[in-house]
Amino acid sequence: MSIETIRSKKILVFLPTAAASAIVTKLAGHGHESVAVSTFPEAFTALRSDQYSFAITTRGEIDLLRNIRSIPVVNLEVFFHTEPSGDGPLVTSKRFDSHAFMKRIEFLVQPMATRAEPARAEQAKNEGMPERDTPRWWAAIKFMLGLSRRREGLKDVRS
């Protein structure tokens, strides 16, 4: 799958109609293409199409979406924070943290190769450090199998 294919995928918003349209409008304002669905049959059909890179929903529907297709899901409830309003601590209101929400969305729309950059930067930082001593049994097995003593040319399984 190429980077262009990843970027062209849409965001699925599975919420009640009013909330879904508000989130879709917010995403469109930041240049992201998204589609709102509010019923299970619509979500099922949408996820089976393989047009979506990730979904946005509430805690109760996360398992439902992941049972249809294994994709990343953003829990919208995480971005609502309780704040005291008025004079008394008994009256509270919820505030939507749109900055943190958009930061998470921006991270998820990045291609996978771009997301891994911080890990590679830390790996490069540690390159000057000496390698740990290899256990003698591993050195003996490598010698018997004729494997190279140096790790040059080997790929890191995390990359």
N, C-alpha and C positions, 0 to 999 in steps of 0.2 A: 504494500500500500504506500503510495507516494505522499509527500507532504501536502501537495495540492489537494489530494483526496481527503486528507484529514481536515484541512481547513474548510473545505466546502460542506462538511457535515453540519447539520443543524443541532439546535438544543431543544430537547423535549421538555415542556413545562406541564406537569401533571398536577393540577390544582383545581379547586372550584373556579368557576368561570370568571368571577370578578377579580380574584387574586391572580389567576393566570394571565388575564389581560393586562393587569398592572405590571407584572414581571416581564411579560413579552414587550411591553412598551419601553420599560427601563432597558432591557437588553438591546432593543432596536436603536435606542438613543446612543448606545455605545458601539453600534455597528455590528451586532451579532444577530444572525438569523435564527429565529426560534419559532416553534409551533406550540400552541396551547391545546391541550386535550383535558377534558374533565370527567370522562367516563372510562370505565375499565375496558370496554370493547375498543374505544378509540386508542387507548394506550397500547393495547395488545396489537392492534393493526400497525400502529406507528413503529413500535419496537421491532416487529417482525420484518420491517422494510429495510433495516440496516442503513437508514439515512441519518441517524442521530449519534453524536459522539458521546453525549452524556445527558442525564435527566435532572430536573429540579422538581422536588416534591417535599412532602412532609414526612415525619418519622413513621407514621402508620402505613404509608404506601411504599416505603423503600423495599421491603421484602417482596411485595407484590410485583414491583417492576423488575427486581433482580431474578425472580422466578421465571419471568418471560424471557429476559436476555441479560446476560452478565455485562453491565456497563457501569461506569462511575455514576453515582447519584449524589447530588448536593441536597442536604437536609436544610430546607429553608428555615426551620424553627431555630436553628443554631444562631441565626443572625438577628433574632429578636431578644432584646435585653430589657429586664425589668428596671424601671426607674421610679423612685418615689416622686409623686406629683402633689402639689399642695403643701400644707403645713404639717399634716400628720403622716406618720410612717405607714398607716393602714391603707391609705389610698395609693395605689401604684398604677403605672401605665407601662406599656411595652413600646420600645423604640426600635425601629428597624435600622440596623447598621449597614447602610447601603455601600459604604466604602469597603468594608470587609467582604461583603457579598460580591462586589464587582472584582475585587482582588482575587477571590477564589475562582470566579468565572474566567478571568484573564489567564490564570494559571492553567485551567483545564482546557482552554482552547488552543494553547500552545502545542505544537507538535511534540511528540515524545522525545525526539532527539534534543530539542531545546530545553526541555524540563530537566534533563540529566546533567546539564552544565555545572551546577553547584557541586555535585558529587565528583565530577572530573577535576574541578579546581582544587578540591581538598586532596584528591589523589595526587595531583601534580605537586602540591605543597609538601607532601610526605615522601616524594621521590628521593630527596637527598638523604633520607634517614637510612641507616644500615638495615639490611634484611635480618630477620631472626635466624638463628642457627637452625639448620635443618636437622631433624632427629637422625641418628645414625642408621636406624632401620630403613628410613626413607631413602637415604643416600645409597645404601646397599642395594635396594630394589631398583633404583634408577640406574645404578651401574650395571646390574644384571640384565636389565631390559635394554640397555644401550641408550637411555634417554639423556638429553643434554643436561649438563650441570647448571647452566644459566637459564633464567626464565625468559630470556630475550626471544621474541617471536611468538610467545604464548599470549593468548587473549585472556583478559580478565572476564570471568563468567558473569560479573555484574553489569558489564557494558553491553 
